[in-house]
């Protein structure tokens, strides 16, 4: 084999081994930083009935509060959660509403997520009964929009949340993925 070809083959082997070594190491997960807790008051659901994707429900947002290390304010009335509850009990969440900081800055939040639990727990949730939050998988991916210069950190990161559904409110704890 020609010297140049052998050298090229050697470089190729080193490259393959280097990539293999990188993929075999344990990747480091991203760090999370607590951003805020939202306490959202909700009204009685409007049941639209069964549509092609499942049971359609609209749950109105009726106010609330939010607070984090660098932010606090109120949840504005007027948004809603446009929910689909699938036949297997999983609820697909599409919540959209607005926040107003104590400084008067406005924030739009769209919070997509999912919630599921064993059938007996899901039945209680849908009937508006209180359940132990540890029995329910409730996760969200909130996205924020704001024109406020000091709050641009909300628009320049990915956030994840955990939720708790209570009869008259929902608690969402939000973390920034660093």
C-alpha positions, 0 to 999 in steps of 0.5 A: 500500500502506498505511504500516502494511502496508509497514512490516510487510512491511519487518519481515518481509523483514528477519527473513527476511534475518536468518535466512538470514544466520544459516543461511549462516554456518559454525556452530561445532562443540562443544568436546570435553574428555577425560574418561577412558580405559577398559581393559575386559577381555573374555571369550570371546563366547557366540554365540547364532546368527542372529536376525532382526536379525543375528548375536547375540553376548554378550561378558562384561566381566571387569574392567579399569581406567579413568582420567581427569583427575578420576577413576580406578578399576576396571571391575567384573566382571559386565557384557556387550556384547550385540552384533548383527553385521548381514549387512553386517558392522556391529556394533551395540554395547550394552555395560552394566557398572559402574565403581568409583572409587578412592574407592569410588563406583559408576558405571553405564555404558551404552555404545551404539555401532557398529563396522565395517571392511572385510570381511577386517578384520571377519572377523579381529575376529570371530575374536578376532585383533588388527587395526590400530585405524586400519582400524576405525570404532569409536565409542560414546555412553556414558551414566553413572548415579551417586549420588555427588555429586562425580560428577554431572558424568557425568550432566549431559553428553553423551559420545562415545567412540572404541574399539579392540578387541583379542583380550582387551580393549577400549580406550574413550577418552571425551570430554565434549561441552562 
